[in-house]
Amino acid sequence: MTAAAGAPTRLSIRREGAVLRIALSRPEVRNAFDDALIAELTEAFTGVSETSDARVVILQGEGPSFCAGADISWMRKAGTYSKEENEADAGRMARMLRAIDACPRPVVALVHGHAIGGGVGLTAAADIAIAAEGTVFSLAEVKLGILPSVISPYVLRAIGARQARDLFLTGDRFDAAEALRIGLVHQVVPAAALEEAGRRKVESLLSSAPEAVAVAKRLIEKMDGLSLDEAMPLTVETISARRASDEAREGLSAFLEKRRPKWAK
């Protein structure tokens, strides 16, 4: 990941063995989005490939909050843009979210403090989201006369249209327990236990076959919205290919030999 010469980086990226940790690093503004942060996130996630040594990506925020949504200064500037400039700007954010969603490695979001607007979008775009107790969520865009439009495909997929009718239209704040109830996050833990919960989830993911995980992500996306008749040939094709894979042979051999498979060592 690179930044323009002399420009401060808005991400902290580090490798921890098979884990790539990507942290939003604008704590002075609660990790709010601007065009530079969007560009860096897009580059970071686009750079993760199926051949990467990293097998899991952790997404989190430095400082007191995960992500407070859009930077007010950036939004004020966008208000002066032409229609074409605004469409290009929104397109860049859409590509960022898609890069996270389509990352071939599982993405685990560790959410704390505040996840507002685009922060909810990041949470929904991740494969697995764990929230700290006390986290405040909101889709507050309507309070500012705008919409959670670009993040809506990911949020709707997570919480469904019925919940969105309430949260998109009111912009009301909700807590981590409610985020769990409506499906935005998968787990809620005490704030002090967030890193440990993330570590346990990473361990579970690393015990899964990496190629199978990548194929499973693609299968979920392809299956979404298909009828049973439409889904049948895809499921047959996918499982037949996996059964003939080197990973499947190794997994079966490891099971029969009562040993850990090579990818779990």
Buried (B, 14 or more C-beta within 10 A) or exposed (E): BEBEEEEEBBBEBEEEEBBBBBBBBBBEBBBBBBBBBBBBBBBBBBBBEEEBEBBBBBBBBBBEBBBBBBBEEBBEBBEEEEEEEEEEBBEEBBBBBBBBBBBBBBBBBBBBBBBBBBBBBBBBBBBBBBBBBEBBBBBBBBEEEBEBEBBBBBBBBBBEEEBBEEBBEBBBBBBBEBBBBBBBBBBBBEBEEBBEBBEBBBEEBBEBBBBBBBBBBEBEEBEEEEEEEEBEEEBEEBEEEBEEBEBBEBBEEBEEEEEEBEBEE
